[in-house]
Amino acid sequence: MKIISLALIFSASILLTPLIGTERHIEHFYYENYLGDNQGLTGLIGYYHDTYISPHVYFTVGTAWATTGFHGGYGTAALGLGYSAPLNADLEWDAKVMVGAGGHFLIEAGGGILTQWQTGLRHRLADHFYGEIRYGGLNYPNGNYSVNTLSYGVAVDYSVLTWK
């Protein structure tokens, strides 16, 4: 299921490229901590793919899956919009909002619809390779589960050919 989720997310993002005419993509691989009253769910690994629709605005899709805590099988999938602004030649500020679905039968997710936001910094470590740290929140509006998140990981920035 996780491999299928990743394949669908990557495919959707690549297929959107010719429709929106962008060549910039960023892939994020990260570890995310759920802070506060997390009901025993503490850490996830995640993958997000950003497809830029302008120099600063992007469409994002992604997924995250539990790796630590008491809820193996918990996962999320979300899509949304983000904004990235350079602070200097090697540092970018980034923020995104997303909606999606997720859950586990032991989490009070209220049907599984979720909202999520993140903001953070992306620092260039080498050409097209970044280290990232993000803070955010995840909420199941119809349920009784809401946490703050702290994520850190790496990102790869690349360009692809677009169909004309």
Secondary structure as GFF3:
##gff-version 3
##sequence-region A 1 164
A	DSSP	alpha_helix	2	20	.	.	.	ID=ss1
A	DSSP	beta_strand	24	35	.	.	.	ID=ss2
A	DSSP	beta_strand	41	52	.	.	.	ID=ss3
A	DSSP	beta_strand	57	69	.	.	.	ID=ss4
A	DSSP	beta_strand	75	88	.	.	.	ID=ss5
A	DSSP	beta_strand	91	103	.	.	.	ID=ss6
A	DSSP	beta_strand	113	126	.	.	.	ID=ss7
A	DSSP	beta_strand	129	140	.	.	.	ID=ss8
A	DSSP	beta_strand	145	159	.	.	.	ID=ss9
###
